[in-house]
Amino acid sequence: MSYLSSKRWVAVFATALLVGSCGDTQSSGAGGNGGSGGAPGSGVDAPDALGSFAVGHTMFTGVDAARDDRELIVNVWYPVDEADAATEPRAEYPLTGPFTLASEVAVDGLVVSSTGPLAFLVFSHGFGGINTQSTQLMEALASHGFIVASPAHTGNTALDQSDDMPAEKRVPDISFVIDTMFERSNTPGDAFEGRIDESKVGVLGHSYGGQTSMGMVAGWAGAGPDPRVKAIGVIAGGVGEGDFSDEAFASVTAPTVLLVGTLDPGAFENHNYAFTHMPNAEGLFKVEITGANHTHFANVCDIGNYLIDDLGIEQEAWPGLGAEALIQPYNDTCTDEVFPIAEAHRLQNLYMVAHFKRYLMGETGYDDYLSSAYSDANEPAVSFAAQ
């Protein structure tokens, strides 16, 4: 790879990992580590650890004929039965050029679990981001029995920001992915034949993707809500007063979890507003993680660690590679002096897995995790509220 193309790759991926921040990032002291989350007397799998399934991964390109043949690249993670599990070939999530992020969990091309039909989730990435921004969360959800699809929102990605009105595409993109995966589940001979339970669909997303998730049940940017979506997860999302009307918030009946860091002021304020304006949600949970910022909930540390540990390029040289914009978020998110990124990811997994296991799969044992009693006893970094 040439020096110039290396610079372009680093600059593009650095931008992607900022994932359309809703608020400023700031440095902070490290938060306390919560417990490993043994089930509190409920007999369910701990939501902050990998579940009982192995994890498979695949990719495809969907073409939406109803929208001028709009193409979407889609990554899919899915549960794999023990009998079909393997350790190779490990999934390599493409970035650009020859660079990939290697998975420690997912394996390409394995057989989808036959225990289905399975609950189905769609993840929406941040503004100008990448659809592999939260692979650890996708893998965790798949290990707990979910099929998870993550589309790259064409025209609003790190490599392609050609769309001047990306909001209008977001809800239709997710609905198209749902359509496509349902079609695959109903197609004889397809790898996902008979694997998806069409009554158990959820959407989650980070930042602009969190706003997209809310749009799936409240309507957004000219698109109405998709009634197939039964539960949502909003991670540091644009769900404030100027993003949705009070009427739209009040129309939401789908169970919703709102997860945010206290050092993400814009998203923090948005989540507080949404929480106080959604009286009709079947279950509504607000999770605030003390000391976490906007980029704690994505794979923001991967590129910095790659530069330092794998390539031996220290921060002083990053501006020359076009990665100056990565320095502050990396220092705020990935160093020993701030809230641990692994702990932020653990808590994100805990609350997203518990929420969707409870409200899509109907496993009431996860109610124990979705309570202030649990967080008060086990998670010192978490402020939890429910209504």
Secondary structure, 3 states (H helix, E strand, C coil): CCHHHHHHHHHHHHHHCCCCCCCCCCCCCCCCCCCCCCCCCCCCCCCCCCCCCEEEEEEEEEEEHHHCCEEEEEEEEEEECHHHCCCCCEEEEECCCCCEEEEEEEEECCCCCCCCCEEEEEEECCCCECCCCCHHHHHHHHHCCCEEEEECCCCCECCCCCCCCCHHHHHHHHHHHHHHHHHHHCCCCCCCCCCEEEEEEEEEEECHHHHHHHHHHHCECCECCCCCEEEEEEECCCCCCCCCCHHHHHHCCCCEEEEEECCCHHHHHHHHHHHCCCCCCCCEEEEEECCCCHHHHCCHHHHHHHHHHHCCCCHHHHHHHCCHHHHHHHHHHHCCCCCCHHHHHHHHHHHHHHHHHHHCCCCHHHHHCCCHHHHHHHCCCEEEEEC
